[in-house]
Amino acid sequence: MKVLRIVANIEAPDPEKAQAFYQDLLGLEFLMDHGWIKTFGSSHNATVQVSVASQGAPARRFLIRR
């Protein structure tokens, strides 16, 4: 099996504030918003992604996509 992407999940009390850093300062695109977790990265290069989750997030799960 070949690894296609590794996404770092960072816990933060306020994912909204992360947008100012990852999108506005670093220039990453806003890719996904589930309320409790936001993902930033590049739609052109899927290997570049980071997710920010609030403390009140549901149980964390590991997801493997093939």
N, C-alpha and C positions, 0 to 999 in steps of 0.2 A: 504494500500500500504506500502511495506517495503522499506526503504532507503537502497540501495546497495552501494552507493558511493557518496562522496561529494568531488568535485575537486576545489581546490583554484586556481583562476585566478589572476595572479599578472601582473600589467602593468610595463613594463621596456622599455627604449628607444632602447636597443640592446639585443634581445633575445639570440644572439650568445654568449654573455658574461655570460649569465645564465648557459650555458652548463658547463662551468668551475666549477661553484659552485655546481649545483645540480647533475651533472653526475660525475665529477672528484673528488670533495671533499666529497659529501654525498653518492656517490655510487649508485644513482638512474639510472635506464636504460632510454635511449632515446627512447620514445615510438611513438611520432608523430611529424611531421614537416609540417606545411602549409605555411611556409615562415614568416608570421606575428605572428604565435603562435607556440610554441614548448611545448610538454608535456613530463614530466619526471615522472617515477614511477617504479612500479614493475610488471613484466608480470606474476609473481606467486601470487601476492596479489593485486588485482585490487582496494582495498580500499586506497592504497598509491599512490596518484597522485598529481602533481602540474603542472599548465600550466603558461607559461610566454608569454605575448602578447606585441607587440610593440604599440606605441602611434598611429601609422597610421592604426590601425586595423579597419576592417569593424564594422558596428554597432554590439554591443554585444547582444547576445541572450541567453536566458536560455533554456536548453535542459533537458527534463525529459525522461529517458528511463525506460521502464518497463520490 
